[in-house]
């Protein structure tokens, strides 16, 4: 059974700092460094496997999240226990 993490882009839009939102939404540890390297470390080493991340692109601010989405895509490419789905809602 996979651990499913659903992230709605529109919820992230409410935060000035994307990493603050990710830390709260993904229940990342207090020591999370709030940067892309720390996100990689937490996704590939802290969150429970098997892991499924669902990104729901339900706002117009997609460019703001491109680097974060790339981290999730790379993790899914490199780890069999991680999957990533990008869902567009209009």
N, CA, C and O atoms as CSV, one atom per row, in Angstrom:
chain,resi,resn,atom,element,x,y,z
A,1,UNK,N,N,0.838,-1.180,0.000
A,1,UNK,CA,C,0.000,0.000,0.000
A,1,UNK,C,C,0.887,1.249,0.000
A,1,UNK,O,O,1.789,1.379,0.828
A,2,UNK,N,N,0.626,2.150,-0.923
A,2,UNK,CA,C,1.414,3.371,-1.051
A,2,UNK,C,C,0.965,4.445,-0.074
A,2,UNK,O,O,-0.210,4.539,0.279
A,3,UNK,N,N,1.914,5.241,0.347
A,3,UNK,CA,C,1.623,6.462,1.079
A,3,UNK,C,C,1.392,7.537,0.033
A,3,UNK,O,O,2.293,7.847,-0.746
A,4,UNK,N,N,0.200,8.108,0.005
A,4,UNK,CA,C,-0.163,9.083,-1.019
A,4,UNK,C,C,-0.111,10.488,-0.428
A,4,UNK,O,O,-0.737,10.773,0.593
A,5,UNK,N,N,0.642,11.349,-1.082
A,5,UNK,CA,C,0.754,12.751,-0.697
A,5,UNK,C,C,0.177,13.579,-1.842
A,5,UNK,O,O,0.695,13.550,-2.959
A,6,UNK,N,N,-0.886,14.309,-1.563
A,6,UNK,CA,C,-1.526,15.135,-2.590
A,6,UNK,C,C,-1.214,16.599,-2.311
A,6,UNK,O,O,-1.450,17.101,-1.213
A,7,UNK,N,N,-0.682,17.270,-3.322
A,7,UNK,CA,C,-0.328,18.677,-3.202
A,7,UNK,C,C,-1.116,19.489,-4.214
A,7,UNK,O,O,-1.007,19.269,-5.420
A,8,UNK,N,N,-1.911,20.428,-3.717
A,8,UNK,CA,C,-2.676,21.323,-4.580
A,8,UNK,C,C,-1.912,22.631,-4.737
A,8,UNK,O,O,-1.636,23.330,-3.762
A,9,UNK,N,N,-1.586,22.934,-5.948
A,9,UNK,CA,C,-0.820,24.136,-6.257
A,9,UNK,C,C,-1.501,25.383,-5.703
A,9,UNK,O,O,-0.824,26.295,-5.229
A,10,UNK,N,N,-2.813,25.436,-5.756
A,10,UNK,CA,C,-3.554,26.607,-5.265
A,10,UNK,C,C,-3.329,26.818,-3.763
A,10,UNK,O,O,-3.378,27.951,-3.283
A,11,UNK,N,N,-3.085,25.734,-3.023
A,11,UNK,CA,C,-2.792,25.867,-1.601
A,11,UNK,C,C,-1.399,26.479,-1.416
A,11,UNK,O,O,-1.196,27.310,-0.531
A,12,UNK,N,N,-0.462,26.073,-2.237
A,12,UNK,CA,C,0.885,26.643,-2.179
A,12,UNK,C,C,0.898,28.118,-2.522
A,12,UNK,O,O,1.753,28.862,-2.040
A,13,UNK,N,N,-0.046,28.552,-3.355
A,13,UNK,CA,C,-0.127,29.964,-3.731
A,13,UNK,C,C,-0.373,30.869,-2.526
A,13,UNK,O,O,-0.062,32.059,-2.574
A,14,UNK,N,N,-0.915,30.327,-1.470
A,14,UNK,CA,C,-1.224,31.119,-0.273
A,14,UNK,C,C,0.013,31.422,0.570
A,14,UNK,O,O,-0.047,32.250,1.479
A,15,UNK,N,N,1.115,30.768,0.280
A,15,UNK,CA,C,2.333,30.923,1.064
A,15,UNK,C,C,3.355,31.757,0.310
A,15,UNK,O,O,3.537,31.587,-0.896
A,16,UNK,N,N,4.014,32.649,1.012
A,16,UNK,CA,C,5.091,33.417,0.406
A,16,UNK,C,C,6.286,32.514,0.131
A,16,UNK,O,O,6.949,32.648,-0.898
A,17,UNK,N,N,6.563,31.588,1.061
A,17,UNK,CA,C,7.683,30.667,0.935
A,17,UNK,C,C,7.149,29.275,0.586
A,17,UNK,O,O,6.453,28.648,1.384
A,18,UNK,N,N,7.476,28.815,-0.585
A,18,UNK,CA,C,7.011,27.508,-1.053
A,18,UNK,C,C,7.441,26.398,-0.102
A,18,UNK,O,O,6.684,25.461,0.153
A,19,UNK,N,N,8.642,26.505,0.414
A,19,UNK,CA,C,9.158,25.440,1.275
A,19,UNK,C,C,8.425,25.362,2.610
A,19,UNK,O,O,8.328,24.288,3.204
A,20,UNK,N,N,7.916,26.478,3.077
A,20,UNK,CA,C,7.094,26.446,4.290
A,20,UNK,C,C,5.838,25.610,4.040
A,20,UNK,O,O,5.440,24.803,4.880
A,21,UNK,N,N,5.226,25.812,2.887
A,21,UNK,CA,C,4.037,25.037,2.508
A,21,UNK,C,C,4.369,23.558,2.362
A,21,UNK,O,O,3.631,22.700,2.846
A,22,UNK,N,N,5.486,23.260,1.690
A,22,UNK,CA,C,5.876,21.866,1.501
A,22,UNK,C,C,6.161,21.189,2.836
A,22,UNK,O,O,5.783,20.037,3.049
A,23,UNK,N,N,6.824,21.904,3.725
A,23,UNK,CA,C,7.135,21.329,5.030
A,23,UNK,C,C,5.856,20.965,5.779
A,23,UNK,O,O,5.763,19.903,6.395
A,24,UNK,N,N,4.891,21.846,5.717
A,24,UNK,CA,C,3.621,21.590,6.403
A,24,UNK,C,C,2.824,20.493,5.696
A,24,UNK,O,O,2.329,19.570,6.345
A,25,UNK,N,N,2.701,20.586,4.401
A,25,UNK,CA,C,1.864,19.644,3.640
A,25,UNK,C,C,2.406,18.227,3.631
A,25,UNK,O,O,1.640,17.266,3.699
A,26,UNK,N,N,3.716,18.092,3.549
A,26,UNK,CA,C,4.341,16.771,3.492
A,26,UNK,C,C,4.770,16.272,4.870
A,26,UNK,O,O,5.326,15.182,5.006
A,27,UNK,N,N,4.500,17.088,5.887
A,27,UNK,CA,C,4.879,16.754,7.263
A,27,UNK,C,C,6.376,16.454,7.354
A,27,UNK,O,O,6.799,15.440,7.910
A,28,UNK,N,N,7.159,17.369,6.789
A,28,UNK,CA,C,8.613,17.236,6.816
A,28,UNK,C,C,9.131,17.615,8.199
A,28,UNK,O,O,8.485,18.380,8.916
A,29,UNK,N,N,10.293,17.083,8.577
A,29,UNK,CA,C,10.808,17.315,9.924
A,29,UNK,C,C,11.191,18.774,10.169
A,29,UNK,O,O,11.351,19.561,9.236
A,30,UNK,N,N,11.330,19.106,11.429
A,30,UNK,CA,C,11.684,20.466,11.822
A,30,UNK,C,C,13.035,20.875,11.241
A,30,UNK,O,O,13.257,22.055,10.970
A,31,UNK,N,N,13.936,19.917,11.047
A,31,UNK,CA,C,15.268,20.212,10.526
A,31,UNK,C,C,15.304,20.402,9.006
A,31,UNK,O,O,16.370,20.631,8.435
A,32,UNK,N,N,14.144,20.308,8.352
A,32,UNK,CA,C,14.072,20.516,6.894
A,32,UNK,C,C,14.689,21.871,6.545
A,32,UNK,O,O,14.304,22.892,7.113
A,33,UNK,N,N,15.626,21.882,5.630
A,33,UNK,CA,C,16.390,23.083,5.298
A,33,UNK,C,C,15.719,24.087,4.390
A,33,UNK,O,O,16.295,25.135,4.095
A,34,UNK,N,N,14.524,23.791,3.946
A,34,UNK,CA,C,13.748,24.709,3.094
A,34,UNK,C,C,14.507,25.146,1.843
A,34,UNK,O,O,14.586,26.331,1.519
A,35,UNK,N,N,15.060,24.157,1.156
A,35,UNK,CA,C,15.687,24.382,-0.140
A,35,UNK,C,C,15.540,23.093,-0.954
A,35,UNK,O,O,15.094,22.073,-0.429
A,36,UNK,N,N,15.909,23.139,-2.213
A,36,UNK,CA,C,15.683,21.994,-3.093
A,36,UNK,C,C,16.512,20.775,-2.706
A,36,UNK,O,O,16.038,19.645,-2.826
A,37,UNK,N,N,17.735,20.984,-2.246
A,37,UNK,CA,C,18.555,19.844,-1.808
A,37,UNK,C,C,17.932,19.159,-0.600
A,37,UNK,O,O,17.908,17.931,-0.515
A,38,UNK,N,N,17.430,19.963,0.332
A,38,UNK,CA,C,16.782,19.401,1.522
A,38,UNK,C,C,15.484,18.691,1.145
A,38,UNK,O,O,15.138,17.670,1.739
A,39,UNK,N,N,14.765,19.228,0.159
A,39,UNK,CA,C,13.544,18.575,-0.309
A,39,UNK,C,C,13.890,17.202,-0.879
A,39,UNK,O,O,13.218,16.216,-0.574
A,40,UNK,N,N,14.925,17.132,-1.697
A,40,UNK,CA,C,15.380,15.860,-2.261
A,40,UNK,C,C,15.697,14.864,-1.147
A,40,UNK,O,O,15.260,13.714,-1.185
A,41,UNK,N,N,16.461,15.320,-0.157
A,41,UNK,CA,C,16.843,14.439,0.942
A,41,UNK,C,C,15.623,13.905,1.686
A,41,UNK,O,O,15.586,12.732,2.058
A,42,UNK,N,N,14.630,14.758,1.904
A,42,UNK,CA,C,13.433,14.325,2.636
A,42,UNK,C,C,12.562,13.390,1.798
A,42,UNK,O,O,12.037,12.402,2.311
A,43,UNK,N,N,12.410,13.698,0.520
A,43,UNK,CA,C,11.570,12.859,-0.344
A,43,UNK,C,C,12.193,11.483,-0.520
A,43,UNK,O,O,11.485,10.475,-0.526
A,44,UNK,N,N,13.506,11.434,-0.663
A,44,UNK,CA,C,14.161,10.156,-0.937
A,44,UNK,C,C,14.624,9.427,0.315
A,44,UNK,O,O,15.010,8.261,0.237
A,45,UNK,N,N,14.594,10.094,1.479
A,45,UNK,CA,C,15.116,9.432,2.652
A,45,UNK,C,C,14.295,9.560,3.927
A,45,UNK,O,O,14.528,8.814,4.878
A,46,UNK,N,N,13.356,10.470,3.970
A,46,UNK,CA,C,12.574,10.666,5.194
A,46,UNK,C,C,11.130,10.179,5.053
A,46,UNK,O,O,10.599,9.532,5.955
A,47,UNK,N,N,10.507,10.487,3.933
A,47,UNK,CA,C,9.108,10.092,3.735
A,47,UNK,C,C,9.013,8.578,3.554
A,47,UNK,O,O,9.912,7.967,2.976
A,48,UNK,N,N,7.946,7.978,4.037
A,48,UNK,CA,C,7.818,6.514,3.970
A,48,UNK,C,C,7.567,6.007,2.550
A,48,UNK,O,O,6.818,6.606,1.778
A,49,UNK,N,N,8.215,4.891,2.232
A,49,UNK,CA,C,8.021,4.216,0.934
A,49,UNK,C,C,7.022,3.084,1.100
A,49,UNK,O,O,6.861,2.601,2.221
A,50,UNK,N,N,6.357,2.640,0.079
A,50,UNK,CA,C,6.294,3.280,-1.229
A,50,UNK,C,C,5.541,4.608,-1.132
A,50,UNK,O,O,4.621,4.765,-0.330
A,51,UNK,N,N,5.952,5.543,-1.960
A,51,UNK,CA,C,5.425,6.903,-1.901
A,51,UNK,C,C,4.855,7.308,-3.248
A,51,UNK,O,O,5.487,7.123,-4.288
A,52,UNK,N,N,3.664,7.857,-3.216
A,52,UNK,CA,C,3.045,8.407,-4.423
A,52,UNK,C,C,2.737,9.875,-4.147
A,52,UNK,O,O,2.003,10.199,-3.213
A,53,UNK,N,N,3.305,10.760,-4.967
A,53,UNK,CA,C,3.057,12.194,-4.852
A,53,UNK,C,C,2.176,12.603,-6.023
A,53,UNK,O,O,2.501,12.349,-7.182
A,54,UNK,N,N,1.071,13.232,-5.705
A,54,UNK,CA,C,0.152,13.729,-6.728
A,54,UNK,C,C,0.163,15.254,-6.657
A,54,UNK,O,O,-0.202,15.846,-5.641
A,55,UNK,N,N,0.582,15.867,-7.738
A,55,UNK,CA,C,0.625,17.331,-7.824
A,55,UNK,C,C,-0.586,17.771,-8.647
A,55,UNK,O,O,-0.731,17.377,-9.804
A,56,UNK,N,N,-1.438,18.573,-8.059
A,56,UNK,CA,C,-2.628,19.052,-8.759
A,56,UNK,C,C,-2.395,20.509,-9.148
A,56,UNK,O,O,-2.389,21.400,-8.297
A,57,UNK,N,N,-2.207,20.733,-10.428
A,57,UNK,CA,C,-1.944,22.070,-10.959
A,57,UNK,C,C,-3.278,22.779,-11.185
A,57,UNK,O,O,-3.838,22.746,-12.280
A,58,UNK,N,N,-3.767,23.413,-10.135
A,58,UNK,CA,C,-5.093,24.045,-10.193
A,58,UNK,C,C,-5.017,25.559,-10.015
A,58,UNK,O,O,-5.952,26.186,-9.516
A,59,UNK,N,N,-3.881,26.139,-10.434
A,59,UNK,CA,C,-3.751,27.597,-10.424
A,59,UNK,C,C,-2.892,28.011,-11.619
A,59,UNK,O,O,-2.355,27.174,-12.344
A,60,UNK,N,N,-2.782,29.302,-11.797
A,60,UNK,CA,C,-2.057,29.823,-12.958
A,60,UNK,C,C,-0.595,30.131,-12.663
A,60,UNK,O,O,0.068,30.773,-13.477
A,61,UNK,N,N,-0.083,29.696,-11.538
A,61,UNK,CA,C,1.267,30.057,-11.134
A,61,UNK,C,C,2.256,28.904,-11.266
A,61,UNK,O,O,3.150,28.756,-10.432
A,62,UNK,N,N,2.107,28.105,-12.284
A,62,UNK,CA,C,2.921,26.906,-12.459
A,62,UNK,C,C,4.414,27.149,-12.513
A,62,UNK,O,O,5.190,26.332,-12.017
A,63,UNK,N,N,4.832,28.261,-13.109
A,63,UNK,CA,C,6.261,28.542,-13.230
A,63,UNK,C,C,6.924,28.680,-11.862
A,63,UNK,O,O,8.118,28.415,-11.724
A,64,UNK,N,N,6.178,29.083,-10.876
A,64,UNK,CA,C,6.701,29.245,-9.518
A,64,UNK,C,C,7.159,27.901,-8.935
A,64,UNK,O,O,8.031,27.865,-8.067
A,65,UNK,N,N,6.583,26.828,-9.401
A,65,UNK,CA,C,6.823,25.507,-8.818
A,65,UNK,C,C,7.692,24.598,-9.680
A,65,UNK,O,O,7.897,23.438,-9.321
A,66,UNK,N,N,8.198,25.079,-10.785
A,66,UNK,CA,C,8.883,24.206,-11.752
A,66,UNK,C,C,10.074,23.463,-11.139
A,66,UNK,O,O,10.270,22.285,-11.437
A,67,UNK,N,N,10.860,24.107,-10.306
A,67,UNK,CA,C,12.023,23.435,-9.716
A,67,UNK,C,C,11.592,22.359,-8.719
A,67,UNK,O,O,12.219,21.302,-8.636
A,68,UNK,N,N,10.534,22.623,-7.970
A,68,UNK,CA,C,10.022,21.642,-7.008
A,68,UNK,C,C,9.469,20.430,-7.753
A,68,UNK,O,O,9.717,19.289,-7.363
A,69,UNK,N,N,8.727,20.680,-8.813
A,69,UNK,CA,C,8.172,19.592,-9.624
A,69,UNK,C,C,9.305,18.751,-10.216
A,69,UNK,O,O,9.203,17.527,-10.293
A,70,UNK,N,N,10.368,19.408,-10.627
A,70,UNK,CA,C,11.516,18.685,-11.180
A,70,UNK,C,C,12.149,17.759,-10.127
A,70,UNK,O,O,12.576,16.653,-10.458
A,71,UNK,N,N,12.209,18.200,-8.878
A,71,UNK,CA,C,12.731,17.340,-7.802
A,71,UNK,C,C,11.871,16.090,-7.685
A,71,UNK,O,O,12.398,14.982,-7.592
A,72,UNK,N,N,10.546,16.258,-7.688
A,72,UNK,CA,C,9.646,15.113,-7.576
A,72,UNK,C,C,9.776,14.185,-8.783
A,72,UNK,O,O,9.792,12.964,-8.627
A,73,UNK,N,N,9.869,14.756,-9.983
A,73,UNK,CA,C,10.020,13.938,-11.192
A,73,UNK,C,C,11.337,13.149,-11.168
A,73,UNK,O,O,11.366,11.966,-11.506
A,74,UNK,N,N,12.409,13.811,-10.771
A,74,UNK,CA,C,13.714,13.141,-10.707
A,74,UNK,C,C,13.707,12.019,-9.671
A,74,UNK,O,O,14.253,10.942,-9.908
A,75,UNK,N,N,13.089,12.278,-8.529
A,75,UNK,CA,C,13.002,11.243,-7.487
A,75,UNK,C,C,12.239,10.030,-8.008
A,75,UNK,O,O,12.640,8.891,-7.764
A,76,UNK,N,N,11.145,10.269,-8.721
A,76,UNK,CA,C,10.352,9.166,-9.271
A,76,UNK,C,C,11.135,8.410,-10.347
A,76,UNK,O,O,10.991,7.194,-10.481
A,77,UNK,N,N,11.959,9.126,-11.109
A,77,UNK,CA,C,12.781,8.479,-12.141
A,77,UNK,C,C,13.873,7.603,-11.528
A,77,UNK,O,O,14.229,6.565,-12.085
A,78,UNK,N,N,14.393,8.020,-10.395
A,78,UNK,CA,C,15.541,7.333,-9.814
A,78,UNK,C,C,15.193,6.288,-8.752
A,78,UNK,O,O,16.024,5.443,-8.418
A,79,UNK,N,N,13.982,6.340,-8.227
A,79,UNK,CA,C,13.582,5.409,-7.162
A,79,UNK,C,C,12.315,4.669,-7.577
A,79,UNK,O,O,11.296,5.292,-7.875
A,80,UNK,N,N,12.379,3.358,-7.594
A,80,UNK,CA,C,11.207,2.554,-7.941
A,80,UNK,C,C,10.086,2.719,-6.921
A,80,UNK,O,O,8.915,2.526,-7.250
A,81,UNK,N,N,10.438,3.077,-5.679
A,81,UNK,CA,C,9.456,3.177,-4.604
A,81,UNK,C,C,8.718,4.510,-4.592
A,81,UNK,O,O,7.838,4.727,-3.759
A,82,UNK,N,N,9.078,5.416,-5.525
A,82,UNK,CA,C,8.455,6.741,-5.591
A,82,UNK,C,C,7.777,6.900,-6.943
A,82,UNK,O,O,8.365,6.610,-7.985
A,83,UNK,N,N,6.525,7.367,-6.913
A,83,UNK,CA,C,5.855,7.719,-8.164
A,83,UNK,C,C,5.356,9.152,-8.051
A,83,UNK,O,O,5.072,9.646,-6.960
A,84,UNK,N,N,5.257,9.803,-9.191
A,84,UNK,CA,C,4.833,11.198,-9.234
A,84,UNK,C,C,3.838,11.373,-10.359
A,84,UNK,O,O,4.100,10.994,-11.500
A,85,UNK,N,N,2.690,11.950,-10.029
A,85,UNK,CA,C,1.663,12.256,-11.032
A,85,UNK,C,C,1.408,13.751,-11.044
A,85,UNK,O,O,1.184,14.363,-10.000
A,86,UNK,N,N,1.443,14.326,-12.217
A,86,UNK,CA,C,1.130,15.740,-12.410
A,86,UNK,C,C,-0.241,15.817,-13.062
A,86,UNK,O,O,-0.433,15.349,-14.184
A,87,UNK,N,N,-1.191,16.409,-12.354
A,87,UNK,CA,C,-2.575,16.447,-12.809
A,87,UNK,C,C,-2.955,17.902,-13.069
A,87,UNK,O,O,-2.754,18.759,-12.209
A,88,UNK,N,N,-3.497,18.182,-14.240
A,88,UNK,CA,C,-3.945,19.522,-14.568
A,88,UNK,C,C,-5.437,19.638,-14.357
A,88,UNK,O,O,-6.212,18.828,-14.865
A,89,UNK,N,N,-5.838,20.654,-13.601
A,89,UNK,CA,C,-7.266,20.933,-13.401
A,89,UNK,C,C,-7.566,22.293,-13.980
A,89,UNK,O,O,-6.852,23.264,-13.727
A,90,UNK,N,N,-8.615,22.357,-14.749
A,90,UNK,CA,C,-9.011,23.644,-15.337
A,90,UNK,C,C,-10.420,23.957,-14.999
A,90,UNK,O,O,-10.935,24.999,-15.404
